[in-house]
Amino acid sequence: MNKLSLLIIDDHTLFRSGIIALLRRYEEFVLLGETGDPMAGVKLAKRLDPDVILLDLHMPGISGVEVLKILVAEKIRAQVLMLTVSEDGEDLIDALCAGARGYLLKNIDTEALVAAIRQAAHGETVVCPEMSSKLVEGVRNPGRKVAKGEDENPLSPREREILSHIARGDSNKEIAQLLNLADSTVKIHVQNIFKKLNITSRVQAAVYAIDHGFR
């Protein structure tokens, strides 16, 4: 039997422990790692190269969809299953558009979860039955998203350049050296970027950059 390797990223310790205990009943699954820290989860995914990632949607500091976008940008090969309590249709559409292989509610029964992991590992998209009608509604009425071109980028050319470096993980000092600028100048540009985009962290800046093709 071919083994399927798994990684779990979920900030709820008790839920994570329950899923781990459940999956260990199945010899076909190999748990490579688990964490409640979203960005630590990204590092684990890069290092461990799992077949399937079970990813929570709502976590402190950064959402599961943002984590998913980073995983996609980093070219992580794992299939990602969102495992969440959210029955919101927009959350479903956002996750699938970001690259999730499936969307499951946390009240899913054991056999359905196991089947979903198997399907995802083979490249099949899986949406729990409770969310199927919302998926259809989202496909029929995609107008909730801002039309392409309406969301004009408010950044100057220099700010866009700096944002690209932020998305690559460069520090202010490294950006200053690369662009031959003073550290204080880069700091001011970064502050302006955060203000214009209404964000508060470099992770959010990186996600914005990925979404808007600055990498």
Buried (B, 14 or more C-beta within 10 A) or exposed (E): EEEBBBBBBBBBEEBBEEBBEEBEEBEEBBBBBBBBBBBEBBEBBEEBEBBBBBBBBEBEEBBBBBBBBBBBBEEBEBBBBBBBEBEEBEBBBBBBBBBBBBBBBBEBEEEBBBEBBBBBBEEEEBBBEEBEEBBEEBEEEEEEEEEEEEEEBEBEEBBBBBBBBBBBEBEBEEBBEBBEBEEEBBBEBBEBBBEEBEBEEBBBBBBBBBEBEBE
